[in-house]
Amino acid sequence: MSFPQFAFNNVRRNFRAYFTYFLSSAVMVMIFFAYSMFIYHPDLSHSDFGQYVSTGMRIASYVVYVFSIFFVFYSLSAFLKSRNQEFGMLMILGARTGQINRLVFLENMLVGIGSIIVGVLGGMLISKFFLLITSKIIGEAELRFYWPAKALVVTAAAFLLLFVAASVFTLALIRHKKVQELLKGSVMPKKEPKASWLLSILGASLLILGVIAVTGKFSSNTLMYAAVTGIAGTYFFYTQLSVVIIKLLKKNRPLTWKKTNLIRISEMAYKLKDNARILFMVTVVTAMACMVSSVLLFMYQTNAATYKNSPYALVYVIRDAIDGKGERGYIVKELKANGVQFAEQKLDFIHYRGFALNGKQRGIDLLPMSAYRLLSEQTGLPGIQNVSASDAALLLSRTTNVQHFKDFADAHLQNKRHSLTVKQKVNTDIMPFGPYSSPFLVVSDAAYKDFAQDPELFSKMTYYLYKIPAWDGAPPSRSDPEATLGAKLAEWNQAVTSQHNYEYMLYARGENYQSSQQSTAVMSFIGVFIALIFSLSSASFLYFKLHTELRKDQRMYRSLSKIGLGEDEMAKAASTQIALLFYVPIAAAIVETMVVIVPILHGLNQTGIMPPILTTTAGFIVVQTVYFLIVRMQYVRSLRKLMV
């Protein structure tokens, strides 16, 4: 038998251990290759949005590759540690260190090259479907299939380099070990897990600081502080604080000495301490995937709610207009040409810049009470109590960043001839002038006329609101008239505003919905594949770790079975330990997601936050449960074989 055949047989005999690693690596290669096919597609250069998606996928491919580096290095090191006794036996039989290094290198490269071949073939098989889906998402014509020579070379070279580097690096794990150390493998008894009270307190403090950071005023700096303190606190939680918690738990004698709890709790301390780094990695990766998925689902929900709460299909705004018929006529012409029945309403605002507020001159839009009543009847805006000549009501949209306008709430506004006190503040989900309408003041008709006497301090805002009953209802698809005509009018408006110094603004509800939906769909498409990589690799990490500890657990449970431990008791104890590894990271990730996402979105004045977060976390729990059941079944079956 030749040396390469010997390496091939080793891989074949250890196929069960290698299979999950091989499958995960192949999936990473397949997704990287699919991204590369899209990135280098020749039909995307003519489309700005196509180039945007291509850039997004390029970034996603970098994320996949970087994560693949950690995954491959960890997996190979786990395999080598589990085979220490095998290497020690080969040395006793006369194998030289160079031969063992060559054997390990060949085995790793066999698995690596195999995963590259399978991954590329899988990518070729799904390429047509992948290109079809991505073309649908970005709104391009169906992307044709092409021979992806560049994508093939880039994928093969990148992962071949990765597997070679990992194979060379992992040789250092066995190069300097003596035969006695290799033969002992994992037989040597482990010391009792110890923890530092100082580091445990530090870990708890970092987690508390992270919570305080995200619950305070939102900014990029606080988000960075929360990320740093949260990640560091999570690491100390697994390496130090968890051991302290288990020790305190063991002091509870009634609980510890009940049935097989002594085995479960004692092994729990070792499992958490031994697997601290891998649990930390799985927690961070799962938390990132859960946060991104929650935000994307929230964006979908918000986009649909924005459409629903926009009563007018078209809103056209002209600043400082004397007569808007010239530009507005194009909109009316297009609506009539397409056979659309509509009702047009004209609304006059003024943007007044002469208010003295907190020692500074500030401006805000003003709407007379009579116009607001009419608007409220037509759209369902909240009612406002009558305002006197010296009162005003501040109308705020929950989707708008109102930090700039917070000083107007309960404020006293003064100009040379008139003063106003804001006595009412109304929050609304309905956005008659578009999703990002600025807050405005509702004043009495008399006050409105008075402020309009200062032409040097105000600019006139004329709103044309188009109610189209046929377009009300469910959000439109990309081919519906509301979306197609809205896109045409938006393109026309862009050309007009470039000629008139941006004094014209058009909000097309259907076009805005489709644009937001398209951007969110692209991010979701990229995020789903990255989340898939993270999820599959996290499960593989845990599987590899359990596989390396299988022999030790088999010896322990076999010894316990000799003194009376039954198979059912063994299964319950082992299941508890496996569940600990699978569910502690997911529980920690869910808590971190709740702690981070909820305060941030609240700080951005967003509502309806919990449903997308709960939906996402439920999905991750279901997936993790599937992984747990598969691994538990195989693990308990292996333990049963050695029970007396």
Protein Blocks (a to p, Z undefined) as FASTA:
>chain_A
ZZklmmmmmmmmmmmmmmmmmmmmmmmmmmmmmmmmmmmpcklmmpmklmmmmmmmmmmm
mmmmmmmmmmmmmmmmmmmmmmmmmmmmmmmnopafklmmmmmmmmmmmmmmmmmmmmmm
mmmmmmmmmmmmmmmmnopacddddddfklmmmmmmmmmmmmmmmmmmmmmmmmmpcfkl
mmnmmmpccddddddfklmmmmmmmmmmmmmmmmmccdfklmmmmmmmmmmmmmmmmmmm
mmmmmmmmmmmmmlmmgojlmmmmmmmmmmmmmmmmmmmmmmmmmmmmmmmmmmmmmmmm
mmmmmmmmmmbfbdcddehifblklmmmmmmmmmmmnopacddddddddddfkbceehia
cddddddfklmmmmmmmnopacdddddfkbccddddfkbcfklmmmmgopacddfkbccd
dfbdcddfbdfkojkbccdddddfklmmmmmmmmmlcccddddddddfklgccdddfkbm
klmmmmmmmmmmmmmmmmnoopaccddfklmmmmmmmmmmmmmmmmmmmmmmmmmmmmmm
mmmmmmmmmmmmmmmmmmmmmnopafklmmmmmmmmmmmmmmmmmmmmmmmmmmmmmmmm
mmnopghklmmmmmmmmmmmmmmmmmmmmmmmmmmmmmmmmpZZ
